[in-house]
Amino acid sequence: VLLVASIVGVILGGIFYLTQKDGNKIKQTLKKVFQTSREKIKKFPSPLDGRDYDQDLVENIPLAVIIENHPDARPQSGLGKANIVFEIISEGGITRFLALFNGLEVKELGPIRSARTYFIDLAQEYKAILVHAGGADNALRRLQSQNIKRLNHTKGYFVRKPKPGI
């Protein structure tokens, strides 16, 4: 009986040791896999353009900035940093841009132009904060009545930079 008990003890001990040893190997392997995965996933796709950015940028609320495209307003500033740029026909056949930014650093942006209802519609599709300089009466009423998030240049959020040579 003592011999049988000793053999069972050695077998159980061996099984426990092998399980523990394999368990540690499994834990180490899983740890490496998850750590490697986290290291590889440093960037996340932007919902605006699908390009990979740091997670904090992807989680930002986008800005939808109305920018003039009249020939006298060129060159514009900051358009190259936008995630998406829409060109929309405005009054008199002149176009304006609605540039969507998802948190990238832009030092200069503009010239910023006035709000129109179609810019509001597009900005709302992206849940963006509309950046404008005043606006048409119907657009301003809508911005106010629907409590749409916006930054209005005329309220002092921006500084107007004079055009060179003026």
Accessible surface in RSA format (square Angstrom, percent):
REM  Atomic radii and reference values for relative SASA: ProtOr
REM  Chains: A
REM  Algorithm: Lee & Richards
REM  Probe-radius: 1.40
REM  Slices: 20
REM RES _ NUM      All-atoms   Total-Side   Main-Chain    Non-polar    All polar
REM                ABS   REL    ABS   REL    ABS   REL    ABS   REL    ABS   REL
RES VAL A   1   162.27 106.8 126.92 114.9  35.35  85.2 128.84 111.9  33.43  90.7
RES LEU A   2   147.93  82.4 142.19 101.7   5.73  14.4 144.00 101.1   3.92  10.6
RES LEU A   3   129.15  71.9 123.55  88.4   5.59  14.1 126.68  89.0   2.47   6.6
RES VAL A   4    93.83  61.7  93.61  84.7   0.22   0.5  93.83  81.5   0.00   0.0
RES ALA A   5    58.44  53.7  43.50  67.1  14.94  34.0  50.36  70.9   8.09  21.4
RES SER A   6    57.38  48.5  45.93  61.3  11.45  26.4  34.38  73.2  23.00  32.2
RES ILE A   7    88.43  50.3  86.37  64.3   2.06   5.0  88.41  63.7   0.01   0.0
RES VAL A   8    71.52  47.1  70.85  64.1   0.67   1.6  71.52  62.1   0.00   0.0
RES GLY A   9    39.89  49.2   0.00   N/A  39.89  49.2  31.65  86.8   8.25  18.5
RES VAL A  10   112.42  74.0 102.59  92.9   9.83  23.7 109.17  94.9   3.26   8.8
RES ILE A  11    95.36  54.3  88.02  65.6   7.34  17.7  94.50  68.0   0.87   2.4
RES LEU A  12   109.17  60.8 105.58  75.5   3.59   9.0 105.85  74.3   3.32   8.9
RES GLY A  13    37.64  46.4   0.00   N/A  37.64  46.4  32.85  90.2   4.79  10.7
RES GLY A  14    32.06  39.5   0.00   N/A  32.06  39.5  29.95  82.2   2.11   4.7
RES ILE A  15    97.21  55.3  96.10  71.6   1.10   2.7  96.50  69.5   0.70   1.9
RES PHE A  16   140.24  70.2 136.24  84.4   4.00  10.4 140.03  84.9   0.21   0.6
RES TYR A  17   133.68  62.4 132.07  75.1   1.61   4.2  99.66  74.9  34.02  41.9
RES LEU A  18   101.62  56.6 101.62  72.7   0.00   0.0 101.62  71.4   0.00   0.0
RES THR A  19    86.57  61.6  80.43  81.5   6.14  14.6  69.38  93.2  17.19  26.0
RES GLN A  20    90.34  50.5  87.08  63.6   3.27   7.8  24.75  52.7  65.60  49.8
RES LYS A  21    89.90  43.9  84.46  51.8   5.44  12.9  40.81  36.7  49.09  52.3
RES ASP A  22    68.29  47.8  68.29  68.0   0.00   0.0  18.36  43.2  49.92  49.8
RES GLY A  23    23.48  29.0   0.00   N/A  23.48  29.0  22.72  62.3   0.77   1.7
RES ASN A  24    71.43  49.3  70.50  68.1   0.93   2.2  20.94  50.4  50.49  48.8
RES LYS A  25   120.87  59.0 116.82  71.7   4.06   9.7  75.21  67.7  45.66  48.6
RES ILE A  26   104.18  59.3 101.38  75.5   2.79   6.7 104.18  75.0   0.00   0.0
RES LYS A  27   137.13  66.9 131.16  80.5   5.97  14.2  84.40  76.0  52.73  56.2
RES GLN A  28    99.51  55.6  99.38  72.6   0.13   0.3  33.58  71.5  65.92  50.0
RES THR A  29    79.54  56.6  77.43  78.5   2.11   5.0  54.33  73.0  25.21  38.1
RES LEU A  30    87.76  48.9  87.76  62.8   0.00   0.0  87.76  61.6   0.00   0.0
RES LYS A  31   131.07  63.9 123.57  75.8   7.50  17.9  75.76  68.2  55.31  58.9
RES LYS A  32   138.00  67.3 136.25  83.6   1.75   4.2  80.72  72.7  57.28  61.0
RES VAL A  33    78.88  51.9  73.39  66.4   5.49  13.2  78.10  67.9   0.78   2.1
RES PHE A  34   117.19  58.6 116.58  72.2   0.61   1.6 116.69  70.7   0.49   1.4
RES GLN A  35    85.42  47.8  85.42  62.4   0.00   0.0  12.18  25.9  73.24  55.6
RES THR A  36    58.25  41.4  58.05  58.9   0.20   0.5  35.52  47.7  22.73  34.4
RES SER A  37    44.84  37.9  41.07  54.8   3.76   8.7  22.46  47.8  22.38  31.4
RES ARG A  38   164.04  68.9 152.38  77.7  11.65  27.7  75.84 103.7  88.20  53.5
RES GLU A  39    96.26  55.3  88.98  67.3   7.28  17.3  37.05  71.7  59.21  48.3
RES LYS A  40   163.59  79.8 130.13  79.8  33.46  79.7  85.96  77.4  77.63  82.7
RES ILE A  41    98.13  55.8  86.23  64.2  11.90  28.7  89.29  64.3   8.83  24.0
RES LYS A  42   137.67  67.2 125.33  76.9  12.34  29.4  74.11  66.7  63.56  67.7
RES LYS A  43   104.27  50.9  92.70  56.9  11.56  27.5  58.40  52.6  45.87  48.9
RES PHE A  44    62.99  31.5  62.99  39.0   0.00   0.0  62.99  38.2   0.00   0.0
RES PRO A  45    85.88  62.6  77.86  71.0   8.02  29.1  77.86  64.3   8.02  49.8
RES SER A  46     4.04   3.4   0.00   0.0   4.04   9.3   0.07   0.1   3.97   5.6
RES PRO A  47   106.62  77.7  66.86  60.9  39.76 144.5  80.13  66.2  26.49 164.6
RES LEU A  48    17.34   9.7   4.24   3.0  13.10  32.9   4.50   3.2  12.84  34.6
RES ASP A  49    45.70  32.0  11.60  11.5  34.10  80.6  21.65  50.9  24.06  24.0
RES GLY A  50    48.04  59.2   0.00   N/A  48.04  59.2  27.87  76.5  20.17  45.2
RES ARG A  51   126.67  53.2 119.61  61.0   7.06  16.8  67.17  91.8  59.50  36.1
RES ASP A  52    90.10  63.1  67.48  67.2  22.62  53.5  14.02  33.0  76.08  75.9
RES TYR A  53    25.92  12.1  24.38  13.9   1.54   4.0  24.89  18.7   1.03   1.3
RES ASP A  54    63.48  44.5  62.60  62.3   0.87   2.1  12.14  28.6  51.33  51.2
RES GLN A  55    89.21  49.9  86.17  63.0   3.04   7.2  20.59  43.8  68.62  52.0
RES ASP A  56    96.35  67.5  88.70  88.3   7.65  18.1  44.16 103.9  52.19  52.0
RES LEU A  57    42.05  23.4  42.05  30.1   0.00   0.0  42.05  29.5   0.00   0.0
RES VAL A  58    25.32  16.7  19.42  17.6   5.90  14.2  19.42  16.9   5.90  16.0
RES GLU A  59   117.76  67.6  86.47  65.4  31.29  74.5  43.83  84.8  73.93  60.4
RES ASN A  60    60.17  41.5  49.44  47.8  10.73  25.8  11.50  27.7  48.67  47.0
RES ILE A  61    92.98  52.9  77.88  58.0  15.10  36.4  79.43  57.2  13.54  36.8
RES PRO A  62    15.31  11.2  15.31  14.0   0.00   0.0  15.31  12.6   0.00   0.0
RES LEU A  63    58.30  32.5  58.30  41.7   0.00   0.0  58.30  40.9   0.00   0.0
RES ALA A  64     0.00   0.0   0.00   0.0   0.00   0.0   0.00   0.0   0.00   0.0
RES VAL A  65     0.30   0.2   0.30   0.3   0.00   0.0   0.30   0.3   0.00   0.0
RES ILE A  66     0.00   0.0   0.00   0.0   0.00   0.0   0.00   0.0   0.00   0.0
RES ILE A  67     0.00   0.0   0.00   0.0   0.00   0.0   0.00   0.0   0.00   0.0
RES GLU A  68    13.36   7.7  13.36  10.1   0.00   0.0   4.69   9.1   8.67   7.1
RES ASN A  69    13.11   9.0  10.91  10.5   2.20   5.3   0.00   0.0  13.11  12.7
RES HIS A  70    63.37  34.6  63.37  44.0   0.00   0.0  35.77  36.9  27.61  32.1
RES PRO A  71    79.50  57.9  65.99  60.2  13.51  49.1  66.32  54.8  13.18  81.9
RES ASP A  72   100.23  70.2  93.40  93.0   6.83  16.1  29.67  69.8  70.56  70.4
RES ALA A  73    21.57  19.8   7.02  10.8  14.55  33.1  15.27  21.5   6.30  16.7
RES ARG A  74   111.96  47.0  99.70  50.8  12.26  29.2  39.69  54.2  72.27  43.8
RES PRO A  75   123.14  89.7 106.93  97.5  16.20  58.9 109.98  90.8  13.16  81.8
RES GLN A  76    38.70  21.6  16.18  11.8  22.52  53.6   1.08   2.3  37.62  28.5
RES SER A  77    37.05  31.3  32.00  42.7   5.05  11.6  11.88  25.3  25.17  35.3
RES GLY A  78    19.46  24.0   0.00   N/A  19.46  24.0   7.49  20.6  11.96  26.8
RES LEU A  79    37.72  21.0  31.29  22.4   6.43  16.2  31.62  22.2   6.11  16.4
RES GLY A  80    83.95 103.5   0.00   N/A  83.95 103.5  45.36 124.5  38.59  86.4
RES LYS A  81   111.13  54.2 107.28  65.8   3.85   9.2  59.80  53.8  51.33  54.7
RES ALA A  82    11.08  10.2   0.00   0.0  11.08  25.2   0.00   0.0  11.08  29.3
RES ASN A  83    13.85   9.6   0.01   0.0  13.85  33.3   0.07   0.2  13.79  13.3
RES ILE A  84    36.62  20.8  30.74  22.9   5.89  14.2  36.62  26.4   0.00   0.0
RES VAL A  85    64.33  42.3  34.07  30.8  30.26  72.9  34.07  29.6  30.26  82.1
RES PHE A  86    58.64  29.3  55.16  34.2   3.47   9.0  58.64  35.5   0.00   0.0
RES GLU A  87   105.82  60.8  72.75  55.0  33.06  78.7  20.21  39.1  85.61  69.9
RES ILE A  88    37.50  21.3  34.41  25.6   3.09   7.4  37.50  27.0   0.00   0.0
RES ILE A  89   127.35  72.5 112.35  83.7  15.00  36.1 112.35  80.9  15.00  40.7
RES SER A  90    11.09   9.4   1.62   2.2   9.47  21.8   5.02  10.7   6.07   8.5
RES GLU A  91    95.98  55.1  80.04  60.6  15.94  37.9  72.60 140.4  23.38  19.1
RES GLY A  92    81.76 100.8   0.00   N/A  81.76 100.8  45.52 124.9  36.24  81.2
RES GLY A  93    57.52  70.9   0.00   N/A  57.52  70.9  29.01  79.6  28.51  63.8
RES ILE A  94    59.32  33.8  57.14  42.6   2.18   5.3  59.32  42.7   0.00   0.0
RES THR A  95    28.10  20.0  25.54  25.9   2.56   6.1  21.66  29.1   6.43   9.7
RES ARG A  96    18.13   7.6  18.13   9.2   0.00   0.0   0.00   0.0  18.13  11.0
RES PHE A  97    28.87  14.4  28.87  17.9   0.00   0.0  28.87  17.5   0.00   0.0
RES LEU A  98     0.00   0.0   0.00   0.0   0.00   0.0   0.00   0.0   0.00   0.0
RES ALA A  99     0.00   0.0   0.00   0.0   0.00   0.0   0.00   0.0   0.00   0.0
RES LEU A 100     0.00   0.0   0.00   0.0   0.00   0.0   0.00   0.0   0.00   0.0
RES PHE A 101     6.64   3.3   6.19   3.8   0.44   1.2   6.24   3.8   0.40   1.1
RES ASN A 102     3.37   2.3   1.95   1.9   1.42   3.4   0.91   2.2   2.46   2.4
RES GLY A 103    34.57  42.6   0.00   N/A  34.57  42.6  17.36  47.6  17.21  38.5
RES LEU A 104    49.02  27.3  37.53  26.9  11.49  28.9  38.68  27.2  10.33  27.8
RES GLU A 105   133.62  76.7 114.17  86.4  19.45  46.3  57.94 112.1  75.68  61.8
RES VAL A 106    39.86  26.2  10.56   9.6  29.31  70.6  11.75  10.2  28.11  76.2
RES LYS A 107   180.93  88.3 141.61  86.9  39.33  93.6  91.15  82.0  89.79  95.6
RES GLU A 108    86.04  49.4  76.22  57.7   9.82  23.4  39.46  76.3  46.58  38.0
RES LEU A 109    49.91  27.8  26.21  18.7  23.71  59.6  26.47  18.6  23.44  63.1
RES GLY A 110     5.46   6.7   0.00   N/A   5.46   6.7   5.04  13.8   0.42   0.9
RES PRO A 111    49.40  36.0  39.20  35.7  10.20  37.1  48.83  40.3   0.57   3.5
RES ILE A 112    21.26  12.1  10.79   8.0  10.48  25.2  10.79   7.8  10.48  28.4
RES ARG A 113    85.19  35.8  84.50  43.1   0.69   1.6   9.03  12.3  76.16  46.2
RES SER A 114    15.28  12.9  14.70  19.6   0.58   1.3  12.81  27.3   2.48   3.5
RES ALA A 115     0.00   0.0   0.00   0.0   0.00   0.0   0.00   0.0   0.00   0.0
RES ARG A 116    41.28  17.3  41.19  21.0   0.10   0.2   8.49  11.6  32.79  19.9
RES THR A 117    42.23  30.0  40.63  41.2   1.60   3.8  16.82  22.6  25.41  38.4
RES TYR A 118    75.55  35.3  71.25  40.5   4.29  11.2  70.60  53.1   4.95   6.1
RES PHE A 119     0.00   0.0   0.00   0.0   0.00   0.0   0.00   0.0   0.00   0.0
RES ILE A 120     0.00   0.0   0.00   0.0   0.00   0.0   0.00   0.0   0.00   0.0
RES ASP A 121    66.12  46.3  61.70  61.4   4.43  10.5  25.32  59.6  40.80  40.7
RES LEU A 122    29.15  16.2  28.48  20.4   0.66   1.7  28.87  20.3   0.27   0.7
RES ALA A 123     1.41   1.3   1.41   2.2   0.00   0.0   1.41   2.0   0.00   0.0
RES GLN A 124    74.31  41.6  60.48  44.2  13.83  32.9  24.94  53.1  49.37  37.4
RES GLU A 125   128.88  74.0  95.34  72.1  33.53  79.8  41.43  80.1  87.45  71.4
RES TYR A 126    66.82  31.2  53.73  30.6  13.09  34.1  32.17  24.2  34.65  42.7
RES LYS A 127   170.40  83.1 153.00  93.9  17.40  41.4 113.81 102.4  56.59  60.3
RES ALA A 128     8.51   7.8   0.00   0.0   8.51  19.4   0.31   0.4   8.20  21.7
RES ILE A 129    36.54  20.8  36.54  27.2   0.00   0.0  36.54  26.3   0.00   0.0
RES LEU A 130     0.38   0.2   0.38   0.3   0.00   0.0   0.38   0.3   0.00   0.0
RES VAL A 131     1.80   1.2   1.80   1.6   0.00   0.0   1.80   1.6   0.00   0.0
RES HIS A 132     0.00   0.0   0.00   0.0   0.00   0.0   0.00   0.0   0.00   0.0
RES ALA A 133    16.19  14.9   7.36  11.4   8.83  20.1   7.38  10.4   8.80  23.3
RES GLY A 134    13.91  17.1   0.00   N/A  13.91  17.1  13.91  38.2   0.00   0.0
RES GLY A 135    22.37  27.6   0.00   N/A  22.37  27.6   1.68   4.6  20.70  46.4
RES ALA A 136    30.81  28.3  20.44  31.5  10.37  23.6  30.76  43.3   0.04   0.1
RES ASP A 137   103.74  72.7  96.19  95.7   7.55  17.9  20.13  47.4  83.61  83.4
RES ASN A 138    78.55  54.2  72.41  70.0   6.14  14.8  25.02  60.2  53.54  51.7
RES ALA A 139     0.00   0.0   0.00   0.0   0.00   0.0   0.00   0.0   0.00   0.0
RES LEU A 140    60.57  33.7  55.93  40.0   4.64  11.7  56.45  39.6   4.11  11.1
RES ARG A 141   153.93  64.6 148.43  75.7   5.51  13.1  78.70 107.6  75.24  45.6
RES ARG A 142    54.28  22.8  50.25  25.6   4.03   9.6  26.58  36.3  27.70  16.8
RES LEU A 143     0.37   0.2   0.37   0.3   0.00   0.0   0.37   0.3   0.00   0.0
RES GLN A 144   125.49  70.2 116.73  85.3   8.76  20.9  43.78  93.2  81.71  62.0
RES SER A 145    93.64  79.1  53.87  71.9  39.77  91.6  51.77 110.2  41.87  58.7
RES GLN A 146    99.79  55.8  74.05  54.1  25.73  61.3  33.47  71.2  66.32  50.3
RES ASN A 147   129.42  89.2 114.25 110.4  15.16  36.5  25.11  60.4 104.30 100.8
RES ILE A 148    15.06   8.6   8.69   6.5   6.37  15.4  13.15   9.5   1.91   5.2
RES LYS A 149   132.90  64.8 123.25  75.6   9.65  23.0  87.98  79.2  44.92  47.9
RES ARG A 150    72.19  30.3  52.49  26.8  19.71  46.9   6.68   9.1  65.51  39.7
RES LEU A 151    49.22  27.4  49.22  35.2   0.00   0.0  49.22  34.6   0.00   0.0
RES ASN A 152    14.98  10.3  14.39  13.9   0.59   1.4   3.60   8.7  11.38  11.0
RES HIS A 153    30.29  16.6  26.93  18.7   3.37   8.6  14.28  14.7  16.01  18.6
RES THR A 154    90.13  64.1  55.71  56.5  34.42  82.0  56.45  75.8  33.68  50.9
RES LYS A 155   153.25  74.8 120.04  73.7  33.20  79.1  70.22  63.2  83.03  88.4
RES GLY A 156    63.78  78.7   0.00   N/A  63.78  78.7  32.36  88.8  31.42  70.4
RES TYR A 157   128.28  59.9  97.31  55.4  30.97  80.6  58.11  43.7  70.17  86.5
RES PHE A 158    61.87  31.0  45.63  28.3  16.23  42.2  51.03  30.9  10.84  31.0
RES VAL A 159   141.84  93.3 114.75 103.9  27.09  65.3 118.00 102.5  23.84  64.7
RES ARG A 160   165.27  69.4 141.78  72.3  23.49  55.9  68.52  93.6  96.75  58.6
RES LYS A 161   136.99  66.8 114.34  70.2  22.65  53.9  87.74  79.0  49.25  52.5
RES PRO A 162    99.25  72.3  82.46  75.2  16.79  61.0  92.18  76.1   7.08  44.0
RES LYS A 163    93.73  45.7  82.09  50.4  11.64  27.7  67.15  60.4  26.58  28.3
RES PRO A 164   121.57  88.6  95.10  86.7  26.47  96.2 106.61  88.0  14.97  93.0
RES GLY A 165    91.85 113.3   0.00   N/A  91.85 113.3  45.21 124.1  46.64 104.5
RES ILE A 166   161.55  91.9 102.94  76.7  58.61 141.3 129.90  93.5  31.65  85.9
END  Absolute sums over single chains surface
CHAIN  1 A    11460.5       9376.8       2083.7       7159.4       4301.2
END  Absolute sums over all chains
TOTAL         11460.5       9376.8       2083.7       7159.4       4301.2
